[in-house]
Amino acid sequence: MSDELLQAIRTIPDYPKKGILFRDITTLLGNARAFRRAVDALVQPWAGSKVDQIAGIEARGFILGGAVAHQLSAGFVPIRKKGKLPHETVRIAYSLEYGLDEMEMHKDAIRPGDQVILVDDLIATGGTAEAACRLLRNQGAEIVAACFIIDLPDLGGRKKLEALDVPVRTLVAFPGH
């Protein structure tokens, strides 16, 4: 299966800046068979388990997380950039390559003890996913796992989440950045 997924992911050189190989999953999303296989693979370890919420990180985590939530009969919690949610929120600051940013979710999205799976398209340095895990835990979530289609293992994000005792599931890996 990983060969099928690898072939469905487009690589765009020098985006968003020179020297970066951007891994674009929009081609995978547009391929019905590959999209179905990816969602099924993300869901499979938890089929039949009690999962209360799927938390998706803006923006591609919304697409994948919604599909995973549907398959697991779980709710969906959007984690967004600051200022995008209409109701009372909780937020957390996190480091970017050149500064700080903040992400937030609705304050009432998670109940203490909720079993939550975090979903996004890609794990690179892990800064965003780590902040999302901390935000969820601050609200009392028990993080079952963090799931991604793509891992860029050379950037260390997976190790950062595992150091937080968050199990990580990825479907394919690309060397480098």
Order of alpha helices (4+ residues) and beta strands (2+ residues): alpha-beta-beta-alpha-alpha-beta-alpha-beta-beta-beta-beta-alpha-beta-alpha-beta
